[in-house]
Amino acid sequence: MNFSGVAYLIFTIALATVLAGIIFYYYNPKRKEKVEKPKQNMLDDDQ
């Protein structure tokens, strides 16, 4: 493998790691209330 092939491989692995981190952070059970609250606020009546 030449340098550009290795660079693309490292870049792909880095992007996959960042994506997995974002998914883990968002779907963490500790954040459920914070994530769900805006959705529930939209459904509440303002009356």
C-alpha positions, 0 to 999 in steps of 0.5 A, a space after each residue: 500500500 502506498 502513502 495515499 492508501 494508508 492516509 485514506 484508511 486512517 481517515 476512514 477509521 477516524 471518521 468511523 470512530 467520531 461517528 460512533 462517539 457521536 452515536 454513543 453520546 446521543 443515545 447514552 441512557 443518562 441523557 435520555 431526559 435531556 433529549 426527550 424533554 424538547 420533544 415533549 415540550 412541542 407536544 404540550 398545549 400552551 393553553 
